[in-house]
Each structure stands twice: as C-alpha cells, then as structure tokens.
Amino acid sequence: MNKRPAAVAATALALNLTLAACSGSGDSEDSTGKSTTGTTVSHIHGLGLDPADQRLYVATHEGVYTPDAKGEPELVGDSKDDFMGFTVAGDKTFYASGHPTSGGNKGLIRSTDAGETWKSLSLSGESDFHALESAHGTVYGYDSTNGLVRTTKDGVSWRDGARLEALDIAVSPTDPRVVLATTAEGVARSSDGGKTFAPAKEPVMAFLSWTAKDALYGIDTSGGLNRSTDGGTTWKKASTVPGGRPQALTAVGAEHVLAATQTGVFESKDGGRTFKKRLAVTSSGGH
C-alpha cells in the first residue's frame, strides 16, 4: 500500500537533484579538453538538427558542438559559454540562453548562421532560460532565474505566465495554448499558453519533446523513454535510452528522437525502440 508513494518520492527526489544540478551560476569548469579520442563533451543542455542540412548540434556547459567528419565533437564558432536553454527554430536559426564564461545571465540570444555567431535579443543580465521552445511564431521559455514561464513573439517584448518550479517545457504542435511542464510532482498542463497550470499529474518526467500531435515524448530520471499519443493523458514506455540519467531530449519527428544521457547523444529513427550513439559524452558533475 505504501510502495507507490515511496516510489513517487524517490522519483521526485531524483528530479529535484536534476533541477539542482542544472541551476549553477555559470562558473567555468575544466571538464573539457583533449584526449586520445579528441575533444570531450559533458554537461549537455540541448539538442537539435538543423533542417537546412540535418546536422546535429549539441548545446553544452562549454559551448555548442557538432560532430566533425570523423564523428568527433567540434566547437561551433568560438564561444565556450554555458548554453542552457537551446532550440532550433528553422534553417540555421537557433535560440539559446545561459551564462557567459565571465558569469551572469545571457537572457535570450539568437543565431542565424547555425551557431557561428550570436546576437543578444533581450533580458541580458536578467534571465537564464533553462528551457526554450519555438512554435507557432512564438518563443516559449522557462526563466529559471525568476521561476516563470514566459513567451515572446519578437524576442524582445515578453509576456509573463505562471510561476512554478520546473525543469523543462513542451508546446503542443497543433495548439499554441497547450504547454506542458515537468515538475517534481509530475507533468503540469496549461491550456492558456502558460498563464496558468493545472496541478501536476504522474508520471514524473525529466524532459519532454512534442513535435507531432500523436508523438509526445518524455524521458524519466532513469532514462526511460515514454510516448504519449493523446497529449500526455496516457503514456507507454518505448525503451530505456543507454547511459543513465538523461541530460536532454528532442523529438525531430514522430519517429525521430534525439536523447542525451551521461555517456552519449543517442538517435532513434523508430520511435525510440532502438538507439544509435551519435556522439560520446564524458559524465561530469551530475549534469
């Protein structure tokens, strides 16, 4: 009778640990460098494929990386800032947030050359978005500095939504009013664009990604990948992503999924049933 509450408490604790691990001040850590296999990557915060050429981009604690011709991580541009929130909005167009290497918050930044250079749009020094989504002509963000869901049409003027403690958000691909957030109590749902959220419901997920109406993906704190075909009302486990605790999740299409764990970036093209490693990751610091 008491097993279920105990299991929920354990899962919530794991999510809280993940929340704590991702709330650093941006202090630089010497966790990258050269090895016999080249540059190592750790602390992944975001994943995406550029629709212009299907190239993989990985946002990390130490810059944005992409696999080179040999599949080794190659730094994009010259920035080794801490990229927290990250989303691909279109051909060569990315939005991100995080911390400069010197400390502070980056607010919302945008690249229109696939991460080579970045332009500050708004909230520099004020906000650190740990989750960003671009959908329906709107950027949706979870501002971890202020504990707010916020939205913007132009990248400059923001509308403040609900205040809650969350790790990730996802937006319905068919309804701009439906926003989901992962919390320690489960997945919370908004039906008004993030202004208010109903009480969270189990299961507890670490990250969500929603790219097709019947393909909402969620990954739990142990790396279990789950799929919902009804917008999060019910879930079915697809598999467990290799590598332990998850770091990021992006659904590129209904059957095409990218997931980062403590040992690698993995790609599935069959709805999460099987995964292939795309990039090696060096586990560091619990991120």
N, C-alpha and C positions, 0 to 999 in steps of 0.2 A: 504493500500500500504506500510505503514511503519511498520506493525506488524512484518513481518518476520525479518528484520534487528534488531529490538528491541529484539526479542526472541533469535536470534543468539548471540547478545551482552550479554544478560543475561546468556546464557549457557556458553559462553566463560569466563565470569567473574567467574562463579561457578567453571570452570575448573582451572582458574588461582588461585582461593582460595585453591583448592585441591593441585595444584603444590606447593604453598607456604607452606601449612601445612606439606607436605612431604619433605621439604628441610631443616629440622632442623639440628643443629650442632651435635646432638647426646647427648646433655646434658640429664642426667638421670632425670626422673620424677617419683614421688611417686604415680603412678597411678595403681599399683597392690597391692595386699595384701590379707588378709584373711577376709572372710565374713561368714555369716551363710551358704552359699552355696559353700564355698571353695575359691580357688584362682580365682581372676577375671582377665580377659584378655581385653586389649584395644590396639589401635594403630596397627591394623593388616596390614602387608605389603605384605604377600604372602601366598598362599595355595597350597597344593598338597597331592596326595595319593601315598604312596609307593607301587609300583607294586608288591613288594615281598609279602605283606600281606594286601594291601588295607587300611592300617592305615592312618588316616588323620593327617597331620602336618600343623601347623599354625605358620608362622613367624611373630613376633611382635616386638614392641618397647622394649620389656623386655624379649627377648629370644624366643626360639622355643617351642611350646606346642603341646601336643597330648591329646585327650580325654582318661581318665582312664576308669576302668571297670564300673564306675558309670556315665560316660559321663562328668565328671568334667575335666577342663584343668590341665594337669600335665606337669611340666617343663621337657624338654628333655635335658639330660646332666646337666651341672652346669653353663652354660653361660647365663647371663642375659643381654648380649649385645643387641644393637639395630640392628635387622636384617631387612634390607631394601629390596634389590633385593633378590629373592628366587625362585629356580626352582628345581623340582625333575627330575633328568636326567636318572635314572634307579633304579634297585633294591638297596635300602639302600644308594643310591648315590644322594647327593644334592649339588647344588652350591648356594652360597649366597654372600652378601656384606652388608655394613652398617657401623656402628660405634661401637668401643669399649666403655664400660661404662666410661672409662677414657678420651674419646674424640678422635678425629681424624677419619681416614677412614680405613676400613678393606681391600680395594681392592677386589680381587676375592679369596674366600675361598671355600674349598670343604670338604664334609663329606662322608665317605664310610661306616659309621656304623649308618645310619639313624639319624644323628644329635647329637649323643652322644659326638663326638669329631670332631674338625675342623682343617684343615691344610691350612695355607696361601700359595697361589699359585703365586700371582703376584700383583703388584700395591699397596702394603700395604702402607698406609700413603698418597697415591696419589689420589686414586679414590674411589668414592662411587657410585656403580651401583644401581639405583633405579628400574631397570627392567632387568631381566635376562631370557633368553630362551636357552634351549639346544635342538638342532635339526640338523640333517644331519652331525653329527660328529663335530659340531661347537657350541661354546657358543657365543650367541649374547647378547650384553649388551648395556644399555643406561647409560653412565657415566654422572651422573648429575653434578659432580664436574666441569667437563670440557665441558658439553653440547655436547657430542659426542656419536654417535653410533659406537660401536667397536666390533670386532669379534676376536675370538681366536680358534685355533684348539687344542692346547696343554695346554691351561690355563696359559701360560707363555708369549708367544710372541703374541702381539696384532696388528691388522690392524685397523687403524683409518678410520672411514667413515664420514658421513655427520655431520655437526654441526647444531643443531636445539634445540628448547625448547620443550620437550616432557614429558609426564608422563609415558607412557607405550609403549611397542613394542610387535609385534606378528610376527611370521615367518610362511610362508606357509608350510604345512606338505608335500607338493609334489614338491616344487620348492625352493631350498636354496637361490635363488636370490631375492625372493619376501619378503620384510619386510614392515610391516605397523607400523606407529607410531601415537599415539594420541596427538594432539596439541590443542591449544585454538581455532584454525580456523577449525578443523575437523580432519579427518584421512588422513595422508600423506602416500604415497606409493613409495617404492623403488623397482626397477626391476634389480638392480645390487648389491644385497647383503648389502645394506645400505650405499653405497658410495655416492649416490645422491638420493634425494627425489623430486617427483613432488609436485606442490602446493597442500596443504591440501584441502579436499572436505568435505562438510557436509554429514552426521550428525556429531556433536561433541560427542565423546565418552571419558569416563574417562579411562576405561581399556578394553583390547582386549584379546581374547584367541582363538587359532586356532589349533585344533587337528585333524580334518578331512577335506578333500577337500571341502565338501559342508556344513561345520559346523563351520563357523567363528562367534564367539560371541562377542558382545560389550555391555558394560553397561554404560549408560549415568550418568550424575552427580546427577540425582534424583533417581537412582536405576532402571531405565527402562532397561530390558534385551532385546537386539535385536539380531537377527540372520541373517546372510547373507549366501546364498548358492552359490554365484558367486564371492567370494573373495573380497567382500566389495563394489561392484558396486551398488547393491541394498540391502536394509535392511527391515526386517519385525519384528515388536515388538512381543515378545513372552509373556512377563508378566512384572510385577514390583516386584523386589525382596523386601521382607519385610525389614523394618529397616532403611530406609532413605538413606543418602549419602553412596555410595559404598567405600570400602577400598581395595578390591582385587577381582580378577576373575580368575578362572582356569577351562578350559574345559578338563575333563578327557577323554571323548569320545564324539562321535557325539551327543548323547542324555544325557550325564552325565556331569553336571555342578556344580561347587562349587563357591559360591559368599559370600563375607564378607561385611556386612554393619555396621552401628553404633550400632546395637543391637544383632548381631549374625552372625555365619557362617551357611549358608544355602546350602542344597544339593538338586539338581533336577536330576531325572533319566528319565524324559520325555521331554527333550529338553527345559526345562525352563518353562513349563506350570504350574507346581506346585513345591513348595519347602518345605522341612522339615528342621527344625533347628537342626544342629549338635552340636553347641557349643554356649554358651551365651557370649556376649561381653558387656563390660561396656564402653559406649561412653565417650571419654575424649579428649579434646584439639582440636577437629575438624579434627583429622587424619582420 
